[in-house]
Amino acid sequence: ALRQNEALTELDLSDCGIGTQGAMALADALRDNTSLVELRLDGNPIADEGVTALADALRDDAALNMLSINDSDVGAEGAKALADALGENTTLRHLTLVGNDVIGSDGVAAIAAALCRNSTLIALHLGSSGIVDTGATALANALHRNDTLLGLFLQGNRIGSHGAKAIGDALPHNSALNRVDLSDNNVGNEGAAALVDGLRENATLRWLDLGNNDIDDDEEFLFHEIELLLSINDSEPPPLAFMVKKSVYPTINKIPDSVMPSVLARVGQLPARFSLTTTYRIVKEMNWLKET
C-alpha cells in the first residue's frame, strides 16, 4: 500500500515486532513512495541487515526527512550503511539511533565522516550508542567541517575528558551547532573546563547538558560560566557587548552609560585569554550586578 499511497506523510511502526524481512519490505516501498516524510521504527529487532536495506532506499528517496530507529539492534555495520547513504541523500534532516549500544566508535566514525559530506542533516541523536572518546573525537573533527548540523545528542555514552576536550576544541570552528547533550557521560572536571574554553570562542551554542558527568561540587563555577556563555549566545548583542567581549552582556542594560568607560577599563586590564568568571566577579563587586 505504501508504494501507491500519495497522502500518508507520517508512519509510526514502533514496537510492532518488525524484523529484518519487514524492514526490507518497507525499504522496497520507500523507493517508490514520494509522500512519506517521517518514519518511526523504534523498538523493532531490525538489526544491521534491515537497516542496510533502509539505508539503500535512502539513496533514492526524495521525501523522507525524519528517520527514527531507536532500540532496534543496530550495530556498526548498520551505522556504516546509513553513513554511506547520508553521503548521497539530500532530504533527511533528523536521524535518531538512540539505544543501539553496539554501534560503537567504528559505527560513529563512519557517521562522522558522512557529516563532512552531508549538508542537510540538522539533528543527530546517538544517545546510548556505546560511544567512547575515539567516537566523540571523530564527531568533533566533523564539526570542524560541517556547517548545517544544529543538534548533537550524545547522552548516556562513555565519553570522557578527552572526547569532551575534542568537542570543546571544535566549538570555535563551528558556526551552526546550537544544542549539545553530553549528559550521563564521564566528562569530569577537565572535560567541562575544556568545553568552557571552547564556548568562550563560540557564538552559536545555546543549550548544553552536562548533567551526571562526575564533575566535582567545588567546580560549580564551571556550570555558572557555561550558563552565562550560553545566555549570551542566546541573545542579539548590541555593538557595545562586542567591545567588552563576552563579559558583561547579560547585565549590559543595568550599567549606566556614565560608568561604562570604567567597566571597559577594568575588562581591558584582564589577559587576552580572560576568565569570564573573573570578569563577572569584578562587575558584581562594582555593584552593577543585581542578585543572579
Backbone as a ProteinNet text record, in pm:
[ID]
protein_1_A
[PRIMARY]
ALRQNEALTELDLSDCGIGTQGAMALADALRDNTSLVELRLDGNPIADEGVTALADALRDDAALNMLSINDSDVGAEGAKALADALGENTTLRHLTLVGNDVIGSDGVAAIAAALCRNSTLIALHLGSSGIVDTGATALANALHRNDTLLGLFLQGNRIGSHGAKAIGDALPHNSALNRVDLSDNNVGNEGAAALVDGLRENATLRWLDLGNNDIDDDEEFLFHEIELLLSINDSEPPPLAFMVKKSVYPTINKIPDSVMPSVLARVGQLPARFSLTTTYRIVKEMNWLKET
[TERTIARY]
82.5	0	85.7	200.9	287.2	341.9	356.6	409.3	317.8	186.7	92.7	36.7	55.9	-4.2	67.3	-11.3	46.3	-1.7	-70.5	-126	-58	-13.5	46.6	180.7	193.4	318.5	394.4	324.2	388.9	346.7	444	415.7	494.1	421.9	484.2	456.7	562.3	552.3	637.9	649.2	729.6	670.5	759.9	719.5	614.6	634.2	540.4	598.9	713.2	773.1	829	860.5	914.5	1059.8	1089.3	1225.2	1294.8	1399.1	1478.5	1395.2	1314.8	1235.4	1133.7	1073.6	977.5	1043.6	1163.9	1237.9	1275.2	1311.1	1346.3	1225.1	1108.2	984.8	952.6	970.6	949.2	1046.1	1170.3	1271.9	1232.1	1182.2	1138.3	1025.5	933.3	820.8	867.1	966.8	1016.5	1073.4	1126.5	1187	1084.2	958.4	852.9	763.1	776.4	688.4	745.7	659.7	705.9	641.5	568.2	496.5	539.3	591.1	622.9	738.7	713.7	812.7	877.5	800.1	851.7	825	929.5	916.8	980.8	901.5	949.6	941.9	1055.3	1063	1124.7	1107.8	1169.6	1123.4	1217.2	1181.7	1152.1	1201.4	1184.6	1321.2	1328.2	1457.2	1500.2	1522.5	1553.7	1694.2	1787.8	1927.2	1994.7	2121	2201.8	2151	2106	2061.8	1940	1847.3	1728.9	1763	1852.6	1894	1969.1	2048.9	2121.5	2025.3	1916.6	1815.2	1750.8	1719.6	1661.4	1759.5	1886.6	1988.4	1999.6	1993.4	1998.4	1880.5	1764.3	1646.1	1661.9	1734.3	1754.4	1832.1	1914.5	1993	1901	1785.8	1694.1	1573.8	1551.2	1432.2	1446	1339.3	1343.1	1239.6	1187.8	1083.5	1114.1	1163.4	1180.1	1277.6	1233.4	1325.8	1347.4	1274.7	1298.7	1291.7	1398.3	1403.8	1447.4	1364.1	1393.4	1400.5	1517.4	1538.3	1600.3	1533.7	1583.1	1564.6	1657.4	1643.1	1606.6	1682.1	1646.9	1761.4	1853	1963.4	2053.3	2067	2154.9	2299.4	2387.1	2528.1	2614.6	2744.8	2840.2	2814	2779.8	2758.1	2634.8	2531	2411.6	2440.5	2518.3	2555.1	2639.5	2728.6	2812.6	2727.8	2626.5	2536.9	2460.2	2411.9	2342.2	2436.8	2561.2	2660.1	2683.6	2694.4	2712.1	2593.9	2474.7	2354.9	2352.9	2398.4	2399.7	2490.8	2590	2678.2	2609.3	2494.7	2423.9	2285.1	2221.5	2085.4	2082.3	1980.3	1971.1	1841.6	1768.4	1641.6	1634.6	1706.3	1695.6	1754	1673.3	1715.5	1729.5	1660.2	1666.8	1693.5	1799.8	1832.5	1847.9	1770.1	1769	1803.7	1912.9	1960.9	1987.7	1907.3	1928.1	1906.4	1989.4	1969.9	2023.7	2100.8	2167.3	2313.1	2333.3	2461.1	2575.6	2550.9	2661.8	2707.2	2652.9	2704.3	2852.1	2887.1	3027.2	3099.7	3229.1	3308.7	3328.5	3334.8	3352.2	3231.4	3113.1	2992.9	2980.8	3014.8	3006.6	3110.4	3228.1	3332.3	3283.5	3211.3	3157.9	3054.1	2968.3	2868.3	2936.9	3042.4	3116.7	3176.7	3231.5	3288.4	3179.7	3059.6	2949.3	2907.9	2918.8	2882.5	2969.7	3089	3178.1	3129.4	3044	2993.5	2846.8	2773.8	2630.4	2601.8	2504.4	2470.8	2322.6	2252.9	2110.1	2072.1	2144.7	2108.5	2124.2	2019.2	2026.9	2022.4	1979.2	1973.4	2019.1	2114.1	2168.8	2162	2084.2	2065	2139	2242.7	2322.7	2336.8	2235.4	2239	2248.2	2323.3	2337.4	2374.9	2477.2	2522.3	2662.3	2710.4	2841.1	2957.5	2939.8	3044.1	3144	3271.8	3379	3454.3	3570.5	3642.4	3677.8	3714.1	3752.6	3635.5	3517.5	3399.1	3364.7	3373.7	3345.6	3445.6	3570.4	3673.4	3645	3599.4	3563.7	3450.5	3349.9	3239.8	3289.2	3378.3	3433.4	3509.1	3585.2	3658.6	3563	3449.3	3349.9	3290.3	3279.3	3222.3	3308.8	3436	3523.5	3480.4	3416.6	3383.4	3234	3152.5	3007.6	2950.1	2866.5	2808.3	2655.8	2596.5	2449.7	2389.3	2464.6	2410.6	2382.6	2259.2	2218.5	2215.1	2184.6	2173	2250	2331.6	2408.8	2381	2321.8	2273.5	2346.8	2434.5	2524.4	2509.1	2392.5	2369.5	2385.1	2426	2428.5	2535.4	2645.7	2757.4	2872.3	2992.7	3108.4	3216.9	3173.5	3265.6	3335.4	3467.6	3546.2	3601.2	3701.8	3756.7	3820.4	3884.7	3949.2	3845.5	3736.4	3630.9	3566.7	3544.5	3485.8	3579.9	3710.6	3807.5	3805.3	3793.5	3788.3	3666.4	3552.2	3431.9	3450.7	3511.5	3539.1	3629.7	3732	3824.4	3755	3647.8	3576.8	3482.2	3435.6	3334.1	3374.5	3499.4	3534.1	3532.1	3536.9	3542.8	3406.4	3303.3	3170.6	3074.8	3000.3	2909.5	2763.8	2732.8	2594.9	2535.7	2611.1	2560.5	2502.7	2379	2323.1	2273.7	2273.4	2232.3	2324.1	2377.6	2462.7	2421.8	2398.4	2364.6	2476.8	2548.1	2654	2623.4	2498	2461.2	2488	2509.1	2530.4	2649.3	2759.8	2886.1	2991.1	3117.8	3226	3316.2	3256	3329.4	3426.6	3382.8	3469.6	3507.2	3590.5	3629.9	3707.4	3804	3887	3803.8	3715.9	3631.7	3540.3	3481.8	3394.1	3471.2	3592.5	3675	3709.9	3736.9	3769.4	3648.6	3529.7	3409.1	3387.7	3419.2	3409.3	3505.5	3627.8	3725.4	3671.7	3611.3	3556.7	3439.2	3354.3	3237.3	3275.5	3388.3	3430.8	3454.3	3480.2	3508.8	3403.2	3285.6	3176	3057.1	2986.8	2877.1	2740.8	2732.9	2605.1	2545.4	2625.9	2572.3	2485.2	2361.5	2266.8	2218.2	2247.8	2198.6	2302.4	2345.2	2445.1	2408.1	2390.1	2354.1	2474.9	2523.2	2637.1	2597.7	2472.1	2427.7	2487	2515.3	2566.9	2695.3	2798	2924.8	3046.2	3027.1	3139.4	3215.2	3142.8	3204.1	3192.1	3303.3	3304.9	3216.5	3160	3074.7	3150.1	3280	3356.4	3392.7	3352.2	3371.6	3239.7	3151.6	3019.9	3029.8	3139.1	3154.9	3157.6	3200.2	3201.6	3060.3	2964.6	2826.5	2774.5	2816.8	2773.3	2828.8	2954.9	3016	2952	2923.6	2857.8	2720.7	2646.2	2512.8	2520.3	2619.6	2634.3	2672.3	2763.9	2805.3	2689.9	2614.2	2501.4	2395.3	2374.1	2274.5	2317.5	2447.8	2498	2473.5	2502.1	2479.6	2332.4	2245	2102.2	2041.4	2127	2081	2137.5	2084.8	2138.8	2215.1	2345.7	2419.9	2432.3	2419.7	2443.9	2594.2	2635.3	2778.5	2862.8	2807.8	2883.7	2924.5	2839.7	2871.7	2994	3011.9	3131.4	3255.5	3242.1	3356.1	3406.5	3313.6	3354	3360	3366.4	3371.3	3249.7	3270.7	3157.2	3153	3180.5	3199.2	3074.9	3007.8	2900.7	2771.5	2758.7	2638.7	2506.5	2495.5	2365	2318.7	2411.3	2373	2398.6	2420.4	2460.3	2358.3	2230	2127.1	2117.2	2181.9	2178.5	2293.5	2386.4	2505.1	2483.9	2485.2	2464.6	2574	2537.5	2635.2	2749.6	2718.6	2820.5	2935.4	2909.6	3015.5	3072.3	3018	3066.3	3215.3	3272.2	3417.5	3498.8	3451	3522.1	3513.7	3397.3	3381.4	3477.9	3482	3571	3716.3	3749	3886	3921.6	3829.3	3855.6	3870.6	3780.4	3787.8	3916.3	3956.3	4077.3	4203.2	4198.8	4316	4336.4	4236.5	4247.2	4329.5	4390.3	4465.9	4374.4	4433.3	4354.5	4270	4329.2	4256.1	4188.7	4099.8	4045.6	3947.7	3928.8	3831	3698.7	3595.5	3464.3	3418.8	3453.2	3415	3480.8	3607.8	3678.3	3611.6	3579	3514.8	3377.8	3306.6	3174.2	3186.2	3287.2	3304.2	3343.9	3426.1	3466.1	3343.5	3260.3	3141.4	3047.6	3034	2945.7	2997.3	3129.9	3188.1	3167.8	3155.5	3135.4	2987.9	2908.4	2766.9	2684.1	2724.6	2645	2569.1	2579.3	2502.7	2406.9	2284.3	2190	2204.5	2134	2141.4	2104.5	2186.4	2159.5	2152.8
-120.9	0	125.6	120.1	236.9	280.6	184.9	217.7	315.7	290	370.8	489.5	490	594.9	728.3	831.8	963.9	1065.3	1015.3	1105.6	1091.2	971.2	946.5	1018.6	1098	1171.3	1124	1060.8	1013.2	868.9	785.8	645.1	601.3	561.5	515.8	366.7	287	141.7	94	177.4	143.2	23.4	-62.4	-178.2	-265.1	-291.6	-374.4	-511	-543	-673.2	-686.9	-576.2	-580.7	-627.1	-729.2	-780.9	-740.4	-813.2	-781.6	-784.9	-888.9	-902.2	-788.7	-752.9	-642.7	-511.6	-489.5	-367.5	-364.1	-479.7	-486.9	-457.4	-504.6	-476.5	-327	-265.5	-120.9	-44.6	-90.5	-25.1	-28	-140.7	-151.4	-52.6	-39.7	51.8	197.4	229.9	367.6	415.1	322.4	361	418.9	376.9	423.9	529.7	548.8	643.4	785.3	882.8	1021.8	1115.7	1058.4	1144.8	1129.2	1011.8	986.3	1074.6	1150.4	1245.5	1195.4	1125.5	1076.4	927.3	854	709.5	672.6	613.1	570.7	418.8	358.6	212.7	171.2	251.2	227.4	95.1	29.1	-90.3	-212.6	-217.6	-336.5	-402.3	-534.7	-603.9	-605.1	-486.3	-472.9	-523.9	-493.9	-537.4	-476.7	-510	-445.9	-472.2	-593.2	-626.1	-542.5	-528.3	-447.5	-300.9	-252.1	-111.5	-85.6	-181.6	-166.4	-152.1	-228	-216.5	-78	-28.4	105.4	211.7	192.3	287.7	292.6	176.6	172.3	248.9	238.4	309.6	460.4	502.7	646	712.6	636	693.4	749.1	681.9	722	801.4	799.6	864.2	1016.1	1081.3	1226.8	1295.1	1224.2	1282.2	1271.9	1157.7	1133.6	1233.7	1299.4	1391.6	1356.6	1254	1208.7	1056.7	996.9	851.7	820.6	746.5	711.2	559.1	508.5	364.2	339	385.9	367.6	222.6	175.5	43.9	-65.7	-74.7	-167.8	-260	-285.5	-379.3	-335.2	-205.2	-153.9	-159.3	-216.9	-225.9	-139.7	-165.1	-84.9	-94.5	-214.5	-231.1	-153.7	-155.7	-79.1	70	114.8	256.4	296.5	207.5	237.2	247.8	162.5	168.3	301.1	342.5	470.8	585.9	574	678	690.4	578.4	580.6	649.4	621	682.4	833	875.2	1017.9	1095.6	1026.9	1092.3	1127.3	1063.3	1086.5	1146.8	1118.9	1166.3	1318.1	1382.8	1528.8	1575.5	1482.7	1522.5	1493.3	1393	1354.3	1463	1507.4	1614.9	1570.1	1464.1	1414.7	1264	1222.1	1079.7	1045.2	946.1	908.8	761	734.4	597	567.5	621.2	607.3	462.5	417.7	286.9	170.5	198.9	92.4	87	26.3	40.2	-40.2	-109.5	-180	-108.6	11.7	91.3	118.1	161.7	179.4	286.4	297.9	403.4	384.3	257.5	233.3	283.9	252.2	299.2	450	507.4	652.3	721.9	662.6	721.6	730.9	629.5	631.9	743.2	758.4	865.7	1001.6	1013.2	1139.1	1174.8	1075.4	1100.3	1147.2	1090.7	1130.9	1275.1	1320.3	1457.5	1558.9	1516.3	1605.7	1627.2	1535.7	1545	1587.1	1560.1	1585.2	1731.5	1789.1	1929.6	1949.4	1841.9	1854.7	1813	1720.9	1672.4	1785.6	1805.6	1911.3	1856.5	1731.6	1673.5	1528.7	1495.8	1360.4	1313.2	1206.8	1152.6	1018.9	1015.9	894.6	860.7	888.3	854.9	704.7	664.3	521.9	436.2	478.9	408	348.7	337.4	277	363.4	494.3	586.2	614.9	600.7	636.8	756.1	787	907.6	909.7	794.6	793.2	831.3	782.8	818	965.1	1017.7	1159.3	1246.5	1202.1	1277.9	1280.8	1169.3	1164.8	1263.1	1265.8	1360	1504.4	1527.7	1662.6	1707.4	1617.2	1652.1	1689.6	1619.9	1651.4	1790	1831.9	1963.4	2076.4	2048.5	2149.8	2180.8	2084.6	2099.8	2112.4	2053.1	2056.6	2190.6	2251.7	2381	2379.5	2259.9	2251.4	2182.8	2097	2025	2123.2	2120.9	2211.3	2142.8	2013	1942.5	1811.8	1791.8	1668.1	1614.4	1494.9	1441	1310.4	1314.4	1203.3	1155.9	1168.8	1132.1	980.9	944.9	803.5	720.8	782.8	709	700.5	674.9	663.6	762.7	882.9	987.7	1049.1	1048.7	1102.4	1240.1	1279.4	1414.5	1438	1334.7	1352.6	1378.6	1305.5	1328.1	1464.9	1504.4	1635.6	1746.6	1726.6	1827.6	1843.4	1731.5	1738.1	1818.5	1796.5	1872.2	2019.6	2045.8	2183.5	2253	2182.2	2239	2269.6	2193.5	2213.6	2333.9	2370.5	2475.6	2608.7	2655.2	2783.5	2777.9	2658	2643.1	2611.7	2600.7	2564.2	2681.2	2714.3	2829	2789.4	2661.5	2616	2550.8	2466.5	2386.3	2475.2	2444	2522.8	2437.8	2303.7	2216.8	2095.5	2069.9	1952.6	1888.4	1758.9	1684.7	1585.7	1610.6	1521.2	1466.8	1467.2	1419.6	1269.9	1228.7	1086.7	1027.1	1099.8	1050.1	1055.7	1062	1069	1188.1	1301.1	1420.7	1468.7	1473.3	1513.8	1661	1701.6	1841.7	1892.6	1812.9	1855.6	1872.6	1779.6	1788.7	1909.4	1936.4	2052	2182	2187.8	2307.8	2329.5	2220.7	2231.7	2281.8	2237.6	2284.8	2433.8	2478.4	2621.1	2700	2650.8	2718	2733.1	2626.4	2632.8	2728.1	2729.4	2816.2	2963.4	2997	3137.3	3193.2	3102.9	3147.4	3098.3	3065.7	3017.3	3110.9	3136	3232.5	3171.3	3039.2	2980	2880.4	2813.3	2711.8	2777.9	2728.7	2790.5	2696.5	2568.2	2469.6	2358.5	2332	2228.3	2157.7	2026.1	1947.5	1865.1	1893	1820	1748.9	1719.6	1653.4	1514.5	1475.9	1342	1309.1	1389.6	1372.1	1371.8	1334	1326	1457.3	1566.8	1698.4	1733.2	1763.9	1788.3	1906.6	1898.3	2005.7	2137.5	2131	2254.9	2317.7	2252	2309.2	2367.5	2402.7	2453	2579.1	2655.2	2778.7	2751.3	2628.4	2594	2597.4	2543.7	2545.1	2688.3	2772.2	2911.9	2979.4	2954.5	3017.3	2967	2837.3	2781.2	2845.8	2857.5	2917.5	3060.3	3135.2	3273.7	3283.4	3198.8	3199	3160.7	3060.5	3018.1	3127.2	3197.9	3304.7	3417.6	3441.4	3543.6	3501.2	3375.8	3326.1	3327.4	3321.2	3315.5	3454.2	3554.8	3692.6	3756.3	3873.4	3952.1	4068.5	4055.9	4158.7	4289.4	4402.1	4531.4	4549.2	4645.6	4666.9	4679.6	4742	4760.6	4628.1	4526.4	4395.3	4335.2	4363.1	4314.7	4381.2	4507.7	4581.3	4516.4	4465.6	4401.8	4250.6	4205.3	4062.5	3994	3883.4	3810.4	3824.6	3943.7	3958.2	4001.2	4106.9	4161.9	4178.5	4112.9	4136.4	4110.2	4002.1	3978.3	4093.4	4179.7	4290	4425	4424.2	4546	4658.4	4622.6	4724.4	4780	4713.9	4761.4	4858.2	4869.8	4951.9	5090.6	5193.5	5330.1	5369	5445.1	5490.1	5567	5637.1	5721.6	5642.8	5518.1	5439.6	5333.8	5324.5	5223.2	5234.5	5354.4	5361.8	5290	5296	5228	5076.8	5028.7	4885.4	4839	4913.1	4875.9	4878.4	4974.5	4983.7	4862.9	4822	4707.6	4580.8	4563.9	4445.1	4445.1	4564.6	4576.2	4540.3	4540.1	4505.6	4355.3	4277.6	4132.9	4077.9	3961.4	3899.8	3871.5	3854.6	3828.8	3703.3	3601.3	3477.2	3491.2	3591.5	3626	3521.4	3518.5	3429.4	3502.7	3446	3507.6	3515.6	3415.2	3415.9	3533	3557.2	3669.5	3801.1	3819.2	3942.4	3958.4	3849.4	3851	3900	3849.4	3887.8	4034.8	4081.8	4222.7	4312.2	4280	4361.9	4353.7	4234.1	4218.5	4297.7	4296	4370.1	4520.2	4564.4	4707.6	4745.1	4648.5	4671.9	4707.5	4658.6	4679.9	4554.2	4454.4	4332.7	4313.5	4288.1	4250.1	4102.7	4053.2	3910.4	3826.7	3722.9	3638.4	3493.7
0	0	0	67.9	78.7	-57.2	-148.1	-280.9	-355.3	-349.5	-425.6	-348	-216.2	-133.9	-154.5	-184.4	-207.1	-104.2	0.2	100.6	236.8	270.2	401.8	414.4	521	542.7	666	761.9	883.6	911	947	975	1098.2	1202.1	1326.5	1344.1	1329.2	1344.4	1462.1	1563.1	1679.8	1753.4	1802.2	1884.2	1815.4	1688.8	1613.1	1577	1635.2	1607.8	1467.6	1404.7	1268.1	1272.4	1196.4	1190.1	1061.8	1029.8	911.3	783.8	767	645.3	631.7	741.6	738.6	700.7	754.3	721.3	573.9	519.4	378	289.6	331.5	256.4	259.6	377.1	388.5	299.2	296.5	214	66.4	19.9	-119.4	-148.8	-53.5	-72.5	-74.1	7.7	14.6	-118.7	-194.3	-322.9	-419	-404.3	-494.6	-431.4	-300.4	-230.9	-238.3	-260.8	-273.1	-171.4	-74.5	19.7	164.9	202.3	342.9	388.6	495.4	546.6	675.2	758.8	886.5	900.7	941.4	962.7	1095.7	1184.1	1315.6	1325.5	1355.2	1366.1	1499.8	1601.7	1731.7	1793.2	1861.8	1938	1855.5	1733.7	1648.5	1625.2	1622.7	1603.2	1456.3	1403.5	1261.1	1229.5	1320.2	1307.3	1184.1	1166.8	1062.8	921.5	894.8	759.4	719.9	812.7	783.6	767.5	852.8	844.3	714.1	671.4	545.2	427.9	430.1	324.8	326.7	446.6	458.9	410.5	443.5	401.3	249.3	185.8	39.3	-21	43.5	-6.5	9.1	113.3	137	23.9	-43.8	-153.8	-262.8	-282.7	-389.2	-339.2	-207.1	-151.6	-157.8	-202.6	-216.3	-127.9	-28.4	55.4	204.6	250.8	394.7	456.1	563.4	631.9	778.4	829.7	966.8	972.6	1023	1039.5	1181.8	1253.7	1392.1	1404.3	1446.7	1461.3	1599.3	1702.6	1838.8	1884.9	1967.5	2032.3	1933	1824	1716.5	1675.8	1768.6	1743.9	1628.5	1610.6	1505.3	1556	1475.4	1511.4	1421.8	1425.6	1348.3	1198.5	1149.4	1005.4	959	1039.9	1005.4	1004.1	1103.4	1110.1	989.5	947.9	830.8	704.6	692.9	576.5	574.9	690.9	699.6	666.3	710.8	681.8	532.1	464.4	318.5	251.4	300.1	242.7	267.5	385.7	417.6	322.3	267.7	173	42.7	14.9	-111	-92.3	22.7	45.9	66.7	11.6	23.1	89.5	155.2	217.8	367.6	415.3	556.2	645.8	742.2	831.8	977	1013.8	1151.5	1149.6	1216.6	1227.4	1374.2	1419.6	1560.7	1575.6	1649.1	1666.9	1814.7	1901.8	2046	2091	2185.9	2246.9	2166.6	2063.7	1987.9	2034.6	2151.8	2220.7	2160.8	2049.1	1984	1856.9	1833.4	1720.3	1742	1862.3	1898.9	1819.6	1848	1786.5	1636.9	1590.8	1447.3	1368.7	1417.2	1350.2	1354.9	1470.2	1485.6	1398.1	1385	1299.7	1155.2	1110.3	973.7	959	1058.8	1054.7	1056.8	1136.3	1143.3	1007.5	939.9	806.6	710.1	724.2	637.2	662.7	788.6	821.3	746.6	710.3	635.9	493.2	445.8	308.8	303.4	410.8	412.6	447.2	377.8	403.4	433.3	471.7	500.9	642.9	704.1	837.9	939.9	1020.6	1121.5	1264.2	1282.9	1417.6	1413.5	1500.6	1508	1652.5	1675.7	1810.5	1820.9	1903.8	1921.5	2069.7	2146.9	2288.1	2309.7	2412.5	2449.1	2328.9	2258.8	2139.4	2154	2277.4	2301.2	2256.4	2259.8	2212.2	2323.9	2293	2385.4	2326.1	2383.3	2341.5	2193	2136.6	1995.6	1905.5	1938.3	1860.7	1875.5	1998.5	2021.8	1947.2	1942.9	1871.5	1722	1667.2	1524.9	1495.1	1581.4	1563.2	1575.5	1670.9	1688.8	1564.4	1505.6	1383.6	1271	1265.4	1162.7	1183.8	1310	1339.2	1285.8	1262.2	1202.9	1059.9	994.5	852.8	825.7	911.6	889.3	935.2	851.8	889.5	882.2	894.7	890.8	1013.3	1081.1	1196.3	1309.8	1360.2	1467.7	1604.2	1606.4	1733.6	1733.6	1836.3	1851.7	1991.5	1998.7	2125.3	2155.9	2256.6	2287.2	2430.9	2488.5	2627.5	2648.8	2769.6	2806.3	2738.8	2700	2641.8	2741.3	2694	2783.4	2741.1	2710.6	2665.8	2787	2784.9	2895	2863.6	2940.3	2926.5	2789.8	2732.6	2601.9	2492.4	2495.3	2397.1	2414.1	2541	2568.1	2523.5	2544.4	2501.3	2349.1	2278.4	2132.1	2087.1	2153	2118.4	2153.2	2268.9	2307.2	2207.1	2159.6	2061.6	1929.5	1899.3	1772.5	1777.5	1895.8	1906.8	1843.3	1859.5	1795.9	1643.7	1587.3	1441.6	1380.1	1464.4	1415.8	1436	1331.9	1339.2	1319.8	1340.4	1321.1	1445.6	1512.5	1623.5	1733.7	1777.9	1888.5	2005.3	1991.4	2102.3	2109.1	2228.6	2251.2	2383	2379.8	2501.9	2531.8	2641.4	2686.9	2825.5	2863.3	2996.4	3010.5	3134.6	3166.5	3091.7	3090.7	3037.4	3147.8	3111.1	3210.1	3183	3153.7	3111.9	3219.3	3343.6	3453.5	3450.8	3548.5	3561.6	3440.6	3394	3281.4	3155.2	3130.8	3012.4	3016.4	3134.3	3147.6	3126.1	3181.2	3163.7	3016.3	2944.7	2801.9	2722.7	2760.7	2693.2	2719	2840	2870.6	2782.3	2767.1	2681.3	2539.5	2488.4	2353.6	2343.1	2445.9	2445.7	2444.3	2505.5	2508.5	2368.6	2275.3	2138.8	2040	2091.9	2008.7	2023.2	1912.6	1916.6	1888.1	1871.6	1830.2	1928.8	2009.9	2100.5	2207	2220.6	2313.3	2422	2408.5	2506.9	2517.7	2640.2	2665.7	2794.8	2787	2904.9	2948	3070.1	3126.4	3255.6	3272.4	3394.7	3410.7	3535.6	3568.9	3493.3	3519.9	3449.5	3541.6	3667.3	3761.7	3773.7	3772.1	3791.5	3939.3	4002.5	4147.1	4185	4304.1	4353.1	4363.9	4398.2	4412.7	4278.5	4168.9	4035.5	3983.8	4075.4	4037	3951.9	3970.3	3893.9	3743.6	3705.3	3563.8	3505.8	3583.2	3536.4	3525.6	3621	3616.7	3492	3464	3347.2	3217.8	3211	3093.2	3074.6	3183.7	3175.5	3124.4	3171.3	3129.6	2982.2	2939.4	2799	2706.7	2746.4	2664.6	2656.4	2766.5	2765	2673.1	2664.4	2572.8	2428.3	2399.1	2263.2	2225.7	2325.8	2300.5	2284.9	2277.3	2265.9	2140.1	2107.3	1997	2058.7	2074.9	2147.5	2069.9	2139.9	2076	2054	1973.2	1946.2	2072	2176	2297.9	2359.5	2344.8	2402.1	2334.6	2205.9	2138.9	2196.2	2237.1	2291.6	2420.2	2500.4	2625.3	2609.6	2484.5	2450.8	2511.2	2584	2639.7	2791.6	2838.3	2981.6	3057.3	3014	3095.3	3017.6	2903.1	2822	2894.3	2971.9	3035.4	3124.1	3167	3255.2	3189.5	3058.4	2989.9	3007.9	3013.6	3026.8	3168.5	3263.7	3401.5	3429.9	3337.1	3360.7	3301	3381.4	3330.8	3231.3	3130.4	3030.7	3095.8	3202.2	3265.4	3325.4	3360.8	3423.7	3328.4	3205.3	3112.4	3083.2	3070.3	3047.6	3154.6	3277.4	3386.1	3369.8	3324.8	3302.3	3193.9	3083.7	2973.7	3018.2	3102.2	3150.5	3236.6	3322.6	3409.5	3327.3	3229.2	3144.6	3064.4	3018.1	2937.8	3012.4	3144.4	3224	3233.7	3192.9	3202	3086.2	3103.6	2994.5	2875.3	2757.8	2637.5	2655.6	2719.5	2745.6	2881	2892.9	3023	3072.7	3201.8	3263	3275.9	3219.1	3228.1	3373.5	3451.2	3592.1	3664.8	3634	3696.7	3660.2	3532.7	3488.3	3553.2	3561.7	3625.2	3769.8	3840	3980.7	3992.7	3899.2	3901.1	3889.9	3791.6	3770.1	3890	3945.2	4060.5	4180.3	4199	4311.1	4295.8	4171	4146.4	4159.9	4209.3	4239.2	4115.7	3998.7	3878.8	3841.8	3927.6	3906.8	4023.9	3993.7	4098.2	4124.8	4221	4254.8	4133.4	4096.1	3979.7	4024.3
[MASK]
++++++++++++++++++++++++++++++++++++++++++++++++++++++++++++++++++++++++++++++++++++++++++++++++++++++++++++++++++++++++++++++++++++++++++++++++++++++++++++++++++++++++++++++++++++++++++++++++++++++++++++++++++++++++++++++++++++++++++++++++++++++++++++++++++++++++++++++++++++++++++++++++++++

